[in-house]
Amino acid sequence: MKNWEPAVDEFEKQVTQYAAWLRTNLLPRARKETRLPEELYAARLKMAGTTMEPREIMSRATAGFMDIRLEMAAIAKRLAKERGYPSENYRDAIRELKKKQFTSENIMAGYRQRLKDIEEIVRKHDIVTLPKREAIIRLASEAESAAQPAPHMKAARLIGNTGEQSEFVLPLKNPNADSTAQMDDFLNDAVAWTLTAHEARPGHEMQYAKMIENGVSQARTIYAFNSANAEGWALYTEAVMLPYLPLDGQLMSLQMRLLRAARAFLDPMVNLGMTDYQTVRKFLMSEVGLSEPMATQEADRYTFRMPGQATAYYFGHMKMQELRAKTELALGERFREREFHDFLLTLGMLPPHLIAKAVEEDFIKPRL
């Protein structure tokens, strides 16, 4: 574009004036803390798809957190022995694995290779039917990193789609972080396994690819989506892929599950006044093994970006695991993993209780 400067200058002037008006007229009337009233916070949980009360999800998630840590401790001991690490502690093992970082030059090649590896595992073990088209992975822009400083899937539109595909977007840093520390959580080879499974295949990208390829009603497109059904599927697929990953990939996969469990009790604790922002950041860095920039964006998320939403990952995961167990119990030897997963993907986005109803009526009963 040419001659854009006057328009941008005028826009900057207007934004500056508006910010000054907000500070003068609105900020003095604003609340002094980010916490919502408990009733409103509980409503926000339900909006995200978490149908448990705040204290119930906290109880389930804290127990899950401790179980996941035990699994990580066992794997860390095996890794230390195999690779000669000086410590068997899972926190130290994560630090060792983070030392092998991608660079801006090789990160795309690394993640694309992991995608190929995962697709080969999926085919070999008949886990799910893969889409015919390739998945898209790209780096985030500076603006995208500021708006959403964590890896994410940019979903293609479901209404009026003319060939667009969903994109797995990788930010290299958090511009909002307090320090200059590197956000190294997603730039190492070991975590690329589980992150690719979550955001690309067989996780989010496959959800949207199947809906685009098969079609989905406008009612489901507009009204049925919530974080629990989307993130529940993606975290469930991480668990499905975990047994086939190398040891380092398994440890980092469990670290990501540990984070999702932590979210499900830290988010409510912050919003119920049971802990504070700085305590959350320190806990995520010391016990989950997150970098300072990543811990900062997590604490921001629980307090003012999206209070309540982060609980949906672990809640949706629990509901998917519960549904899988009940389906296997009902069908016994007639259970086929690929058929089960393919059926779930035909449903599009539905709340977990409606997914369970569809599985009972349209998947289990016809096979009995």
N, C-alpha and C positions, 0 to 999 in steps of 0.2 A: 504493500500500500504506500501511496505517496501523500504528502501533506496531511499526515495524521496528527502532527504535533498540536495544533490548536484545539482539536477535539479532546485529546488526552489532557491537555492543560486545564481546559474548562471542567472536565470530569473530576480531575484531582481537586480543583478549587471547590466544587460542589460537595465532594465527599468530606473534605476538610471542614467545611462549614457545618455539614450535618453532624460530624463527630463532635464538634464543639457544642452544638445544640444538645446532643445527647448527654454530654458531660455536665452541662449547666442545668438542664431541665429534667432529665430522667434519672441519671445516676444518683442524685441525692435521695430519690424516692425508692431506689432499688433495695432488695434484701442484702444483708451483709454476708450471707453465706449461700452456697450453691444448693444446699439440701432442700428437697421438696417435702411437703407434708407427707406423712407415711401413707395416707390413703391415696394420694396422687402418685406416689412412687409405686405402690402396688398396682395401680392402674397402668402405669407405664410398663411394668413387667408383662401384663396381659397383652398389651399392644405389641410387644415383641414376641409373643407366643409362649411365654413362660407362665403357665397356669397355676403354678405353685405359689403359695404365700412366701414373702421374703424370708421369713425365718425357717421355713421348711426347705427351700432350695439351699440356704446356707448350711443346714444340717447335713443334707445329702452330699453337698459338694465338699465340705470339710472332710468327711469320711472318705470320699473318693480321692481327695488330694493325698491323704496319707497312704492309701493303697497304691497309688501311682508312684509315689516316692519310693516305696519298697521295691516295685518292679524296676525302677531306674537304678536303685542301689545294686541290685543283682546284675544288671547288664553292665554297669560301670566297673564292677569287679572283674568281669570277663574281659572287658576292653582293656583295663589296666594290665592284666596278665598277658593278653595277646599283643599289646603294643608297647609294653614296658613303661607305662605311665608311672610317675613317682607316687601318685595317690589313687586310692580306690573310691574316693568320694565322688558322687555323681556331679556335684558342682564343679569339681576340678576337671572331671572328664569332659564336661561341656566346654570349659575354657580351653582345654587342649584341642578339641575338635574345631573350635572357632578360629584357631590359629591358621587353619587352611582356608583362607578367604579367596573368593572370586574377586576379580578386578573388573573395571568397566569394560575391558577388552574381551574377557572370556566368560562373563557371567551369562550372556545369552546362549552361548554354545553349551555351557554347563547345564543350564536348566532345560534346554532342548534335548540334550542327551538323557537327562533324567526322565523326561516325558517319554522318550522312546523306550527306555528301560522299563518304565511302569506299564506302558502299553503291551510290551512283550510278556510281562508277568500276567497281566489281565488275560491275554489270549491263551497263554500256556495253561493257566489254572481255571479257565472258563468262568471268570468272575462276573463279567457283564458284557453286553454287546457294545462295542465301541462305535462312535460315529465314523463315517467314511472320510469326512474332511479333517484337515489338520487343525490342531489347536493353535491359538495365537498367544505368544508371550512377548511382552515388550517392557522397556524401562519407563518409569514415571517421569513426567516433567517436573520442574521445580515447583510449579503451581499445584500439580497433583500431589506431590509429596507434602506440601504445606497443608492442603485440604484433608488428605487422608494418608498420614505417614506410616502406613502399614501395608504389606502386600494385600491385594484385593482383586476381585474379578469385576471388571467393568461389563455389566450385562448388556447384551444387545436388546433392542426393543422387541416386544412380542406382538405389538399391534402395529401394522403397517411396515413390517420388516421387508426390506427389498434386497436381502442378501447379506446384511451386516452380521458379524459374528461377535460373540463375547470375547473379551481380552483379559488375560492374566497380566496384571500390572505390578511391576516391582519398583518400589521406591528405594533409592540408595542411601537416603538420610532423612532425618526429621528436622526441618528448618526451625521448628519451635522449641527444640531442646535447650536446656539451660547451659550445657557444656559443649565443648567441641569434640566430645567422645564419639567414636564411630558407632553407628547403629549396625553392629555386626551380626545381628540375630538371624538374618536371612541371606547372608552373603557367603555362607560356608557350604561346602559340598554335601555334608552330612544331612543338613536340614532341607536341602533341595528335594530330597525324596518325598517327605511328608507334605511339604508346602505345595509341590506340584500336584500331588494326589488330592489335596484339599481344594486348591483354586482352579486347577485344570481338570485332569482326568484321573480317577473317575468321579471327581467332586463337582464343584459348581459349574464349570464349563459344560460338562455333560448334561447336567440338569437343563440348562438353557438350550443346548444343541438339540436335545431330544424334543423339547417343547416347540422349537422352531421347525424342526423336521416333521414332527407328527401333528403339529397344530394343537392349540389349547383354547378353550372357550374364553370369551372376553370377561365373563364373570370371575373365572379363576384368575385370569391375568390381573384384574383390577382389585379384587377383594380378598383372594385366598392367601396371598403371600404374607409370611411373617418370618422373622429371623430364625425362629425355632425350626421351621420346616426346611429352610434353606441351609442354615449352618448345622443343623442336626444331621442332614444327609452328608455334608462335606466332612464333618468330624467322624461320622460313622465310617466313611470310606477310608479315612486315615487308619482307623482300627482294622478294617478289612485287609489293607495292604501291609500292615506292620509285620506279620509273620514271614513275609517274603523278602524283607529288607535286610541288608547287612547290619551288623551289630551297631555301627555308628548311626546308621539311619534309624534303627529302632530306638536308640537312646534319645535322639532329637525328636522323633515322633512322640515319644512319651513326654518329653519336655513341653511340646506344644499342647498335649492333652492336660498336663499339669497346669499350664497357663489357663486353659479353659475352665478347669475346676476352680482355680484361684479366683478367676473372674466372678464365678457364681457365688462366692461368699464375700469377696472384697467389695464388689459393687454394692450389695445390700448393706454391708457394714458401714461403708462410707455414708450412704444415704440415710441410714438409721442413726447416725451419730455414734457408732460403736468404734470407729477408728477415724484417722484423718489422712489427708492427702500425702503428707511426707512419710507417714508410716507405711502406707501402701507402696509408695515408690521404693522404699528401702527393702520391704519384704519381697517385692518382685525381683529386685536385683540380687538379693542374698539367697532366697530360697528357690526361685524359679530359674535364675541365671540369666535374666534379661540385661541388656545394656541400659545405660542411663537414658539415652534418647527413647528407647522402646518403652521403658518403665514410665517415662514422662507421658508419652502419648496414651498409655494405658490409664494412668491416673486421671489425665484430662478427660478420657472417655467416660469414666465412671462418674465424674463430678459435673461437667458442664457440656461435653459434646453429645453424649447419648446415654444419660443415666438409665439403667435398667436393661439396655439392649445386650450388654455383654453376658448376661446370665443365660441367654437363649442358646448359646453354643452347647454348654454342658447339659442343659435341660433337654434340648433336641437330641443330643447324643444318647442320653439315658432312655428316651422314648424309643429311639431306633433300635437300641440293643434289646430293650424289653420286647419290642415287636418281633425282632429276629428270633429270640428265644422261644416265644410263644408259637411262632410259625413252625420252627423246627420240631417243637414238642408235638404239635398237632399232626404234622405230616410224616414225621419219622424218616424212614428210608426214601420216601417220595419227595423229600425236600431237595430242590436243585437251586444252588446259589445264583447262577446266572438268570434263571427264570424269575426268581424272587426279585433280583435287582432290576431286571428289565421291566417287570410289572410296576415296581415303585416309580420308575422313571416315566411310565405312561400316564401317571396320575397328575403330573405337573406339580404345582405348589399347592399343598393342602395343609391345614393344621394337623398336628400329630394324631389327634383323636379321630379325625376323618380318614387319615391314611390307614389307621388300625382297622376302622370299620370296613374300608374297601378291601383290605387284605383278607379279612375274615370272610366277607361275602363273595368276593370275586376271585380270590386266589386260593384260599384254603378249601372252601366247600367244594368247588369243582374237582378237586384232586383227591377228595376222600372216597 
